[in-house]
Amino acid sequence: NTFNFNIYNSMIVKGLLEITIGIESLGKLGLSIIYKAVIASCFLAFGGFSVHMQVISQISGTKINYKYFFIGRIYQMILSGIITYFICLLFY
């Protein structure tokens, strides 16, 4: 309520913070099933910032660099969205 997001921006913010809440709000939108599948695939591939904070807490104190994990998740999100889109085009 503080930022007065519309329903689409609110869904994106919820999906980036927590997967399940984002996908639940995505299901309530009046989008095509193909676009819902692509966005849900991107949310699942990214993992949400809550998962990222858990990863940071687990790798703190080690030589593992979080930056590479984050970049990998961004690439995975993009690739999963593209792959999901083309698979949906084949079946719908």
Short mmCIF file of the C-alpha atoms (twelve columns), coordinates in Angstrom:
data_MODEL
# 
_entry.id   MODEL 
# 
loop_
_atom_site.group_PDB 
_atom_site.id 
_atom_site.type_symbol 
_atom_site.label_atom_id 
_atom_site.label_alt_id 
_atom_site.label_comp_id 
_atom_site.label_asym_id 
_atom_site.label_seq_id 
_atom_site.Cartn_x 
_atom_site.Cartn_y 
_atom_site.Cartn_z 
_atom_site.pdbx_PDB_model_num 
ATOM 1  C CA . ASN A 1  0.000  0.000   0.000   1 
ATOM 2  C CA . THR A 2  2.918  2.344   0.597   1 
ATOM 3  C CA . PHE A 3  4.141  2.328   -3.002  1 
ATOM 4  C CA . ASN A 4  0.724  2.091   -4.744  1 
ATOM 5  C CA . PHE A 5  1.799  -0.597  -7.232  1 
ATOM 6  C CA . ASN A 6  -0.644 -1.779  -9.852  1 
ATOM 7  C CA . ILE A 7  -1.476 -5.497  -9.849  1 
ATOM 8  C CA . TYR A 8  1.245  -6.368  -12.368 1 
ATOM 9  C CA . ASN A 9  4.066  -4.578  -10.548 1 
ATOM 10 C CA . SER A 10 2.821  -5.985  -7.261  1 
ATOM 11 C CA . MET A 11 2.970  -9.506  -8.703  1 
ATOM 12 C CA . ILE A 12 6.552  -8.992  -9.901  1 
ATOM 13 C CA . VAL A 13 7.702  -7.652  -6.528  1 
ATOM 14 C CA . LYS A 14 5.975  -10.515 -4.697  1 
ATOM 15 C CA . GLY A 15 7.539  -13.058 -7.061  1 
ATOM 16 C CA . LEU A 16 11.022 -11.660 -6.593  1 
ATOM 17 C CA . LEU A 17 10.678 -11.717 -2.823  1 
ATOM 18 C CA . GLU A 18 8.942  -15.066 -2.349  1 
ATOM 19 C CA . ILE A 19 8.141  -17.649 -5.032  1 
ATOM 20 C CA . THR A 20 4.882  -19.040 -3.685  1 
ATOM 21 C CA . ILE A 21 3.244  -15.685 -3.027  1 
ATOM 22 C CA . GLY A 22 4.329  -14.402 -6.449  1 
ATOM 23 C CA . ILE A 23 2.963  -17.413 -8.305  1 
ATOM 24 C CA . GLU A 24 -0.273 -17.226 -6.331  1 
ATOM 25 C CA . SER A 25 -0.780 -13.590 -7.337  1 
ATOM 26 C CA . LEU A 26 0.218  -14.482 -10.914 1 
ATOM 27 C CA . GLY A 27 -2.570 -17.052 -11.037 1 
ATOM 28 C CA . LYS A 28 -5.143 -14.369 -10.199 1 
ATOM 29 C CA . LEU A 29 -4.194 -12.205 -13.189 1 
ATOM 30 C CA . GLY A 30 -6.078 -12.342 -16.461 1 
ATOM 31 C CA . LEU A 31 -3.057 -13.204 -18.587 1 
ATOM 32 C CA . SER A 32 -2.754 -15.889 -21.225 1 
ATOM 33 C CA . ILE A 33 -1.669 -19.299 -19.951 1 
ATOM 34 C CA . ILE A 34 1.538  -19.030 -22.005 1 
ATOM 35 C CA . TYR A 35 2.593  -15.800 -20.319 1 
ATOM 36 C CA . LYS A 36 1.683  -17.178 -16.902 1 
ATOM 37 C CA . ALA A 37 3.843  -20.231 -17.561 1 
ATOM 38 C CA . VAL A 38 6.802  -18.107 -18.702 1 
ATOM 39 C CA . ILE A 39 6.608  -15.776 -15.700 1 
ATOM 40 C CA . ALA A 40 6.161  -18.678 -13.274 1 
ATOM 41 C CA . SER A 41 9.172  -20.399 -14.828 1 
ATOM 42 C CA . CYS A 42 11.240 -17.253 -14.333 1 
ATOM 43 C CA . PHE A 43 10.140 -16.962 -10.690 1 
ATOM 44 C CA . LEU A 44 11.019 -20.599 -10.042 1 
ATOM 45 C CA . ALA A 45 14.412 -20.294 -11.731 1 
ATOM 46 C CA . PHE A 46 15.347 -17.142 -9.809  1 
ATOM 47 C CA . GLY A 47 14.301 -18.536 -6.470  1 
ATOM 48 C CA . GLY A 48 13.283 -15.336 -4.718  1 
ATOM 49 C CA . PHE A 49 15.387 -13.094 -2.535  1 
ATOM 50 C CA . SER A 50 14.477 -15.121 0.535   1 
ATOM 51 C CA . VAL A 51 16.354 -18.089 -0.968  1 
ATOM 52 C CA . HIS A 52 19.232 -15.814 -1.913  1 
ATOM 53 C CA . MET A 53 19.508 -14.550 1.654   1 
ATOM 54 C CA . GLN A 54 19.623 -18.159 2.869   1 
ATOM 55 C CA . VAL A 55 22.419 -18.915 0.406   1 
ATOM 56 C CA . ILE A 56 24.366 -15.863 1.549   1 
ATOM 57 C CA . SER A 57 24.063 -16.961 5.167   1 
ATOM 58 C CA . GLN A 58 25.308 -20.461 4.326   1 
ATOM 59 C CA . ILE A 59 28.313 -19.387 2.251   1 
ATOM 60 C CA . SER A 60 29.467 -16.623 4.589   1 
ATOM 61 C CA . GLY A 61 32.881 -17.397 5.923   1 
ATOM 62 C CA . THR A 62 33.798 -19.538 2.912   1 
ATOM 63 C CA . LYS A 63 35.695 -18.710 -0.252  1 
ATOM 64 C CA . ILE A 64 32.547 -19.038 -2.370  1 
ATOM 65 C CA . ASN A 65 31.580 -15.786 -4.095  1 
ATOM 66 C CA . TYR A 66 27.847 -15.002 -4.055  1 
ATOM 67 C CA . LYS A 67 28.154 -12.797 -7.142  1 
ATOM 68 C CA . TYR A 68 28.603 -15.816 -9.404  1 
ATOM 69 C CA . PHE A 69 25.605 -17.566 -7.879  1 
ATOM 70 C CA . PHE A 70 23.452 -14.484 -8.458  1 
ATOM 71 C CA . ILE A 71 24.599 -14.045 -12.062 1 
ATOM 72 C CA . GLY A 72 23.975 -17.730 -12.699 1 
ATOM 73 C CA . ARG A 73 20.445 -17.419 -11.374 1 
ATOM 74 C CA . ILE A 74 19.784 -14.448 -13.667 1 
ATOM 75 C CA . TYR A 75 20.998 -16.468 -16.664 1 
ATOM 76 C CA . GLN A 76 18.930 -19.448 -15.543 1 
ATOM 77 C CA . MET A 77 15.859 -17.222 -15.220 1 
ATOM 78 C CA . ILE A 78 16.269 -15.854 -18.744 1 
ATOM 79 C CA . LEU A 79 16.923 -19.259 -20.294 1 
ATOM 80 C CA . SER A 80 14.027 -20.929 -18.499 1 
ATOM 81 C CA . GLY A 81 11.662 -18.182 -19.657 1 
ATOM 82 C CA . ILE A 82 12.783 -18.588 -23.262 1 
ATOM 83 C CA . ILE A 83 12.622 -22.392 -23.171 1 
ATOM 84 C CA . THR A 84 9.194  -22.348 -21.512 1 
ATOM 85 C CA . TYR A 85 7.883  -19.933 -24.129 1 
ATOM 86 C CA . PHE A 86 8.974  -22.134 -27.028 1 
ATOM 87 C CA . ILE A 87 7.668  -25.297 -25.373 1 
ATOM 88 C CA . CYS A 88 4.308  -23.593 -24.799 1 
ATOM 89 C CA . LEU A 89 4.189  -22.564 -28.453 1 
ATOM 90 C CA . LEU A 90 4.590  -26.216 -29.453 1 
ATOM 91 C CA . PHE A 91 1.711  -27.429 -27.286 1 
ATOM 92 C CA . TYR A 92 -0.803 -24.538 -27.336 1 
# 
